[in-house]
Amino acid sequence: MNLSRREQGFEQRLRRQLMTWEQNSSWPGILVCAGLTWSAYQINHLPYVPFTMADGRHPVSAVLLALLFGIALGNLLPVARWLKPGIEVVIRKLLPFGIILLGARLDFYNLIRVGLGALLGALLLIALVMASAHLFEKRLKIGGKLAMLLGIGTAICGSSAIAAAAPVIEAKKEDVALSIAAVNILGAVAMLLFPAIGTALLLSPEIYGAWCGLAIHATPQVIAAGFAHPVDGQTAGEIATIVKLVRISLLGPVLFLIGAVYAHRRRREAAYVGGGIDYRKLVPSFVLLFLLAAGLRTSGFFPEVTFHMTDRFLLGAGDRTMDLAQVLGLAAGWLITTAIAGVGLLTEFRALKTGGARPFALGVSCSIVAAVGALLYVSLTA
């Protein structure tokens, strides 16, 4: 079929526009994540075991289902390049916003109580994991900077901590990439194993949530595992989030100490080496907004609203009460689950083949130390 010159020009412009849309638009990735989330919630409420038990419980959480769907889709079918911008937007923007809204469900005084209890545990675990990384470094004959990156990524907040620590110790790009790959893979394994281990050990939601918050690497992984508790995922997930945010808040002081140690070794006057540190960026703004949301909820800023409806409304006459904090909590659940689906899509186990055995062995060792140490701590202090 021969096209006129005008029709050919229109076709070329349309193709260019579609290519640009595919490469730059975030919507395809966002819609895929949203579709996985919708599917997870639908399956979560199927009236069959193991999705719905006789007592009405849903032991397999929607968060865990979305994660598994994402991992399966991302590893069986390579994620198209044009999906990644949207997936990254979901993880980078929707997850922090979901965490902020989650604060609207929490009591500020309970948050402070749990946070103060987690502070000592976080300090002990960070010291234990960093010391273990130094010990395993010599046994496995791995460079000190690579071991430091793996240690801080395991101890605090995964790849974010690694990226922040790299300029402080003047780490090589290869070491940064390898440590980020190792920590992401090991964190993904942890968020799949912890729900099964917690169920086998009959851990209460409080102990299980604190364990996830202290031991698992990155924030999305902590949230996915925390909300997967078979009995009370909401309580476990909230506690896991609080404890994890306490760990994140310690990133600045830990980096300062690491910088001081490396500066002393190199006989420099500054308290850090390599690139400068902007300490304002080490505690993400969503942590502070999370605390603010909890404070507003405790002060009664999110009240129950009652609507007096007449028979003209579709739902009929009567009073309808809406708990604003509960509505925000439901929105938080959807946003967090959508972000976790994106985490699953970007979790590629193929990275295990490219990193080499010894760095992953060190990462596994540090992860086991963190998991066992955190479980002992939360069990003894419960």
C-alpha positions in Angstrom: 0.0 0.0 0.0 1.5 3.3 -1.1 1.2 6.2 1.3 1.1 9.8 0.3 4.0 12.1 1.4 1.7 13.7 4.0 0.6 10.2 5.4 4.3 9.1 5.5 5.2 12.3 7.5 2.4 11.7 9.9 3.5 8.0 10.4 7.1 9.1 11.1 6.0 11.7 13.6 3.8 9.2 15.3 6.6 6.6 15.6 9.0 9.2 17.0 6.4 10.2 19.6 5.7 6.6 20.6 9.4 5.9 20.9 9.9 9.0 23.1 6.9 8.0 25.2 8.2 4.5 25.6 11.7 5.7 26.7 10.7 8.6 28.9 7.2 8.0 30.3 6.7 6.7 33.8 3.2 5.5 33.2 3.8 2.0 31.8 5.9 1.0 34.8 3.5 2.6 37.2 0.5 0.8 35.6 2.3 -2.6 35.7 3.1 -2.1 39.4 -0.5 -1.1 40.1 -1.7 -4.1 38.2 0.4 -6.4 40.3 -0.9 -4.7 43.4 -4.5 -5.1 42.4 -3.9 -8.8 41.6 -2.2 -9.3 44.9 -5.2 -7.8 46.8 -7.7 -9.8 44.8 -5.9 -13.1 45.4 -5.3 -12.2 49.1 -9.0 -12.2 49.7 -9.9 -15.4 47.8 -12.1 -17.6 50.0 -9.6 -20.5 49.9 -6.8 -21.8 52.1 -4.0 -20.5 52.4 -5.4 -17.1 51.4 -8.3 -17.1 53.8 -8.4 -19.3 56.9 -11.5 -20.5 58.7 -11.2 -17.7 61.3 -11.1 -15.1 58.6 -7.4 -14.4 58.8 -5.3 -13.8 55.6 -1.9 -15.3 56.4 -0.4 -14.6 53.0 -0.3 -10.8 52.9 -0.9 -8.8 49.8 2.5 -7.2 50.2 4.2 -10.6 50.0 2.1 -11.7 47.0 2.9 -8.5 45.2 6.6 -9.0 45.9 6.5 -12.6 44.7 4.6 -11.6 41.5 7.2 -8.9 40.8 10.1 -11.3 41.4 8.6 -13.9 39.2 7.8 -11.5 36.4 11.1 -9.7 36.6 13.2 -12.9 36.5 11.2 -15.0 34.1 10.5 -12.2 31.7 13.2 -9.5 31.5 11.8 -6.2 32.5 11.5 -4.0 29.4 13.7 -0.9 29.3 10.6 1.3 29.0 9.1 0.0 32.2 12.1 0.9 34.4 11.4 4.7 34.6 8.0 4.1 36.1 9.2 1.4 38.5 11.9 3.6 39.8 9.4 6.4 40.3 7.2 4.0 42.3 10.0 3.0 44.5 11.6 6.4 44.9 8.5 8.5 45.4 5.5 6.3 46.3 7.2 4.3 48.9 8.3 7.3 51.0 4.9 8.8 50.6 3.3 5.6 51.8 5.6 5.5 54.8 4.5 9.1 55.7 0.9 8.1 55.5 1.6 5.1 57.6 2.5 7.5 60.4 -1.1 8.6 60.5 -2.1 5.3 61.9 0.5 5.3 64.8 0.4 6.8 68.3 3.3 9.1 68.7 4.1 8.1 72.3 4.1 4.4 71.3 6.3 5.3 68.4 8.8 7.0 70.7 8.6 4.0 73.1 9.4 1.5 70.4 12.0 3.8 68.8 13.9 4.3 72.1 13.9 0.5 72.7 15.2 -0.1 69.2 18.0 2.5 69.5 20.2 0.4 71.7 19.5 -2.7 69.6 20.4 -0.8 66.4 23.7 0.5 67.9 24.7 -3.0 69.1 23.8 -4.6 65.8 25.7 -2.0 63.8 28.8 -2.5 65.9 28.5 -6.3 65.7 28.0 -6.4 61.9 30.9 -3.9 61.2 33.2 -5.9 63.5 32.2 -9.1 61.8 32.9 -7.6 58.4 36.4 -6.6 59.5 37.0 -10.1 60.8 35.7 -11.9 57.7 37.6 -9.5 55.5 40.9 -11.0 56.8 39.7 -14.6 56.6 38.4 -14.2 53.0 41.2 -11.9 51.9 38.9 -9.2 50.6 39.9 -5.5 50.4 39.1 -3.5 53.4 37.0 -0.9 51.6 34.8 -3.5 49.9 34.3 -5.2 53.3 33.4 -1.8 54.8 30.8 -1.2 52.1 29.3 -4.6 52.6 29.2 -4.2 56.4 27.6 -0.7 56.4 25.1 -1.8 53.7 24.1 -4.8 55.8 24.1 -2.9 59.1 22.1 0.2 58.2 20.1 0.7 55.0 21.4 -1.3 52.1 22.5 0.4 48.9 21.7 3.9 50.2 24.3 3.5 53.0 26.8 2.1 50.5 26.3 5.1 48.2 26.7 7.5 51.1 29.8 5.8 52.4 31.6 5.3 49.1 33.0 8.9 48.8 33.9 9.0 52.5 36.4 6.1 52.1 37.3 6.8 48.5 35.9 3.4 47.3 36.4 2.1 43.8 33.4 2.1 41.5 33.8 -1.6 41.0 33.6 -2.2 44.8 30.5 0.0 45.0 28.7 -1.8 42.2 29.6 -5.2 43.6 28.6 -4.4 47.2 25.3 -2.9 46.1 24.5 -6.0 44.0 25.4 -8.3 46.9 23.4 -6.4 49.5 20.3 -6.1 47.2 20.3 -9.8 46.5 20.8 -10.8 50.1 18.2 -8.4 51.2 15.7 -10.0 48.8 16.5 -13.4 50.1 16.0 -12.2 53.6 12.6 -10.7 52.9 11.5 -14.1 51.5 13.0 -16.2 54.3 12.0 -14.1 57.4 8.2 -14.7 57.1 8.8 -18.5 56.9 11.3 -18.4 59.8 9.0 -16.2 61.9 6.1 -18.5 61.3 8.2 -21.6 62.2 9.4 -20.0 65.4 5.9 -18.7 66.3 7.2 -15.2 66.8 4.7 -12.6 68.0 4.0 -9.7 65.7 6.0 -7.3 68.1 9.1 -9.5 68.2 8.9 -10.4 64.5 8.5 -6.8 63.5 11.4 -5.6 65.6 13.5 -8.5 64.2 12.8 -7.5 60.6 13.5 -3.9 61.4 16.9 -4.6 62.9 18.2 -7.3 60.6 17.0 -6.8 57.0 19.0 -4.6 54.7 16.9 -2.0 52.8 13.7 -0.2 53.8 11.4 -1.7 51.1 12.6 -5.2 52.1 12.0 -4.6 55.8 8.4 -3.4 55.0 7.7 -6.3 52.7 8.8 -8.8 55.3 7.3 -7.0 58.2 3.8 -6.9 56.8 4.0 -10.6 55.8 3.5 -11.7 59.4 0.7 -14.4 59.2 -1.2 -13.4 62.3 -1.0 -9.6 62.5 0.9 -8.1 59.6 -0.3 -4.6 60.3 1.3 -4.5 63.8 4.4 -6.3 62.7 4.8 -4.0 59.7 4.4 -0.8 61.7 7.0 -1.9 64.3 9.4 -3.0 61.6 9.1 0.4 59.9 9.7 2.3 63.1 12.8 0.2 64.0 14.1 0.5 60.5 13.8 4.3 60.5 15.8 4.3 63.8 18.6 2.5 62.0 18.4 5.0 59.1 18.8 7.9 61.5 22.1 6.4 62.7 23.7 6.6 59.2 25.1 10.1 59.8 26.9 9.4 63.1 28.3 6.1 61.7 29.6 7.8 58.5 31.2 10.5 60.7 33.0 7.9 62.7 34.1 6.0 59.6 35.4 9.2 58.1 37.3 10.0 61.3 38.9 6.5 61.3 40.0 6.8 57.7 41.2 10.3 58.1 43.3 9.2 61.1 44.8 6.4 59.1 45.9 8.7 56.3 47.0 11.4 58.8 44.7 14.1 57.4 43.2 16.9 59.4 39.6 16.6 58.2 37.2 14.3 59.9 36.4 12.7 56.5 38.3 11.8 53.4 37.3 11.8 49.7 34.1 13.6 48.9 32.3 15.9 51.4 29.3 14.8 53.3 26.0 16.7 53.3 24.7 15.5 56.7 21.3 17.0 56.0 20.7 14.4 53.3 21.6 11.4 55.5 18.3 11.4 57.3 15.6 11.4 54.6 12.9 14.0 54.9 10.2 11.3 54.9 11.5 10.1 58.3 10.8 13.5 59.8 7.4 13.7 58.0 6.6 10.2 59.3 7.1 11.5 62.8 5.1 14.6 62.1 2.1 12.5 60.8 2.2 10.3 64.0 2.3 13.5 66.1 -0.7 14.9 64.2 -2.6 11.7 64.7 -1.9 11.6 68.4 -3.0 15.2 68.8 -6.4 14.4 67.2 -5.7 16.1 63.9 -7.1 13.1 62.0 -10.6 12.9 63.5 -13.6 10.6 62.7 -16.0 12.4 60.4 -19.7 11.6 60.4 -21.9 12.3 57.3 -25.6 12.6 57.8 -27.2 11.3 54.6 -30.8 11.6 53.5 -32.7 9.2 51.3 -31.5 11.1 48.3 -28.0 9.5 48.5 -27.3 6.3 46.6 -26.3 4.6 49.8 -29.6 5.5 51.4 -30.4 7.5 54.5 -28.4 7.3 57.7 -25.1 8.3 59.3 -21.8 7.3 57.7 -18.7 7.6 59.8 -15.2 7.8 58.2 -12.1 7.5 60.3 -9.6 9.8 58.5 -6.6 8.0 60.0 -7.9 4.7 58.9 -8.4 6.0 55.3 -4.9 7.3 55.2 -3.6 4.0 56.6 -5.4 2.1 53.8 -3.9 4.5 51.2 -0.5 3.8 52.8 -1.0 0.1 52.4 -1.8 0.4 48.7 1.2 2.7 48.0 3.6 0.5 49.9 2.3 -2.6 48.2 2.7 -1.0 44.8 6.3 0.0 45.6 7.1 -3.5 46.8 5.8 -4.9 43.5 8.4 -2.6 41.9 11.1 -3.9 44.2 10.3 -7.4 43.1 10.4 -6.4 39.4 13.9 -5.0 39.8 15.2 -7.9 41.9 17.4 -9.8 39.5 19.0 -13.0 40.9 21.2 -13.1 37.7 23.5 -10.7 39.5 24.7 -13.5 41.7 26.7 -14.9 38.7 28.7 -11.7 38.1 30.0 -10.8 41.5 32.4 -13.5 42.5 32.1 -15.9 45.4 34.2 -14.3 48.2 32.3 -10.9 48.4 29.0 -12.7 48.5 30.4 -15.0 51.1 31.3 -12.0 53.2 27.8 -10.5 52.6 26.1 -13.8 53.6 28.2 -14.0 56.8 27.4 -10.4 57.8 23.7 -11.1 57.0 23.6 -14.2 59.2 25.3 -12.3 62.0 22.7 -9.6 61.8 19.8 -12.0 61.7 21.0 -14.1 64.6 22.1 -11.2 66.7 18.9 -9.3 66.1 16.8 -12.3 67.0 18.7 -12.8 70.2 18.3 -9.2 71.1 14.6 -8.9 70.5 14.0 -12.2 72.3 15.9 -11.2 75.4 14.5 -7.7 75.6 10.8 -8.6 74.8 
